[in-house]
Amino acid sequence: MCSPGEASPGPAPAGDLPPEWETDDERMAFLFSAFKQSREVNSTEWDSKMAFWVGLVLARGRRRGAVRTCLRELQNGFERRGSVPLGLGTVLRELLRRGKLQRESDFMASVDSSWISWGVGVFILKPLKWTLSSVLGDSKIPEEEEVLIYVELLQEKAEEVYRLYQNSALSSHPVVALSELRSLCAGVCPDERTFYLLLLQLQKEKRVTILEQNGEKIVKFARGLHAKVSPMNDVDIGVYQLMQSEQLLSQKVESLSQEAEKCKEDARSACKAGKKQLALRCLKSKRRTERRIEELHSKLDAVQGILDRIYASQTDQMVFNAYQAGVGALKLSMKDVTVERAENLVDQIQELCDTQDEVAQTLAGVGINGLAETDTEELEKELDSLLQDSAKEPVDVPPVPQKVLNPPISDAELEAELEKLSVSAGDLAQETPSASPEPKTALGLNL
């Protein structure tokens, strides 16, 4: 891509480019032009052009899945009708400022220097460039061949490598050979340089540590997803050597088994050909091979037994640590709790509950008329007995009248009654004057 010996990818496919790429020549001419030296000249146009290229550069890196890029690779990828974007350098500088991109030299310098012990021959050290980069910062436009890293994509792929290891058979022990890990991650890492960058990212996150032992590089992983890796110690190296011994012994046993089978076939063929002495030599060779296989099997069993005990001790240690953490948590949680305090607390709760019940009964109106609950029950019983007695006593009902109370009156009877009333009124009018002096005489007599 940007290093000797790596091919530069061609232009981006049409489907990965925006619709105006082929249809709007006027807008593309504006987007392919260089940025103004100052954003203050026309901030709207500057921001619009920057947003277009920032999104396109990041989308290209994610689509290709490559964590590395450079200015020349992007210019070739965004070539349009023989023209390249003139403002890509400014775009990359802005992405460096935002932290979306990082110079590869700065990234390697930010990781622990122990990478030199296993990275020499893969990375070219350029201390002068590192010094200039640290002095100038990200204000300098990257050179055409300067390697840049997609920060987020590098982190995602490093996480993918870690999960790939966790889900593989290699995770039975935290130490693994670098060559075995490289074969496991062949689908994630297209080249060896990317593979080492991902390991550097994991080492930066303190999830792996790398050591060279007897000319072979070995990697130690953290045991948990959120755990930090511990430094590689003699126990890790010893277990790794045992695992290598187990692998070598298994391969040797398989090879000798094939050799013994071949001796058996040769002896059978010699017998058929009548070569008795040759057949005996083949059988003797087969017998010697089988004895060697038995010896190797016993050694292999011993190594596997040691490894099983080591794995069991690791599990026991993990369980012990979990128990210890649980005991510590229980002690903290039960620090101020005693049986006496618990009993006292229960008594207080019961007393408060009784008080609450009394308050609730009072608020509900019980005892307002000075009657207790037992008095109310007695009154209800007495009322029931009264109702039963009243139901037994006969009820006195007056007889029903046989005649009509108000018979109809005829017109003649009404006229006769009216005449009687008229005569009575006339008599009263004649008697009134004669009766008036009597009170006066009586009044005079009294006087």
Buried (B, 14 or more C-beta within 10 A) or exposed (E): BBEEEEEEBEEBEEEBBBEEBEEEEEBBEEBBEEBBEEEEEEEEBBEEBBEBBBEBBBBBBEEBEBBBBBBBBBBBBBBBEEEBBEBBBBBBBBBBEEEBBBBBBBBBBEBEEEBEEBBEEEBEEEEEBBEEBEEEEBEBBBEBEBBBBBBBBBBBBBBBBBEBBBEBEBEEBBBBBBEBBBEBBEEBBEEEBBBBBBBBBBBBBEBBBBBEBEEEBBBBBBBEEEEEBEEBEEEBBEBBBBBBBBEEBBEBBEEBBEBBEBBBEBBEEBBEEEBEEBBEBBBEBBEBBBEBBEEBEEBBEEBBEBBEEBEEEBEEEEEEEEEEEEEEEEEEEEEEEEEEEEEEEEEEEEEEEEEEEEEEEEEEEEEEEEEEEEEEEEEEEEEEEEEEEEEEEEEEEEEEEEEEEEEEEEEEEEEEEEEEEEEEEEEEEEEEEEEEEEEEEEEEEEE
